[in-house]
């Protein structure tokens, strides 16, 4: 069965903001490096989310969806990104709808 990964518009907005946050907080010296990091993160999610091991999301994230699951994407030794998503069928296709992206610095205490 065919699969596809989509992102909620709020997630796309967050990724654009993340570029600025990473650069302004000097995680990267050049804005281009910040852009590249976020693009690589998103491409990793789009490509690999259906293959990742998934777990039920914590109850406190219920406002993003009733049956949320999450998967981890480790970017370096200090940062793991968690993608929270719904899965549903659309005709003969399985759709992963990303509702939220957070990292271990903001959400790990709940997982």
N, C-alpha and C positions, 0 to 999 in steps of 0.2 A: 504494500500500500504506500502511496506517495505521501510525503510529509512536507510541511512548510513552516517557517518560523516568521511570525509577525510581531511587531512591537506597538504597544499602545502609544498614542501621540504624546502623552506625558513622559514616557520613557525616552522618546526621541528628543524632546525638549531638555530632559535631564542630561542626556549625552552631550548636547551642545553646551550646556552650562558647565559640564564636567571639564571640557577642554579649557575653559577660562579658569575654573577653580584650580586645576592642576598647575597651570602656568602661573597664576597669581600667587599661589602658595609656594611657588618655586620648587615643585617636585620635578619640573623640567626647566632647563635654562632657556629653551627656545620654544615659542608657541607651536612651531611645526612638529616638534617632538611630542607635545601634548596632543595635538591633532592625531598624529600617527598612533599613539597609544590607545586613544579612544576608538579610532577606526579598527585597529587590530582586535580590541576587546569585542566590539560589536560583530565583526566578521567571525570571530571565534564562536560567539553565541549563535549566530545565524547558521553556521556550518555544523557545529557540534552539539547543540542542545538536545536534539533527538537521540543522540548516542550516549548522553551523560546519565549517570546514576542519579535518580531523583528521589526526593523525600517529601513528606507532607510539610507544608509551611506552618510556622507557629500561628496559634489562634489570634494573637494580637494583630496580625496582618489581614484579618478577615475582611476589612474594608476594601481590599483590593480584589477580592473574589472569595467565594465560598469554598472551593475545592482547590486552592492554590497548592502548587508543589514548588520545589526549588532545586537548583543544581548549582554546583560550585565551579568556578573558573579561576584557577590559580595563575596570577600574572607574574609574580616574583616571590621571593622568600618572605616578604612582609605583607603582601596584599593578595587576598582572595576575594573575588567578586561573586556575589550570590544573585542569581537570576530567579525571580519568582514569576510563575506562569500558570495559565490554565491550559488544558488540553481538550480539544473537542473535535468532532468529525464534521466535515463539510463535504457532502456527497461521498466520494471515495478517497478523500484526502484527510490526513490527520494534521490538525493545525495546533501549533504551540503559540499561544498569545502571551508575550512577555508583558507583565503588568508593573514590574518594579525591578530595579537593579540597585543593589547596595553592596558595600564592601565589609570586610571583617571588622573594620574600625567602628562601624556604626550599627551593625546588626548581630555580630557574633554572640553577644550575651543572650540573645533570644533563641539561638539555634541549638 
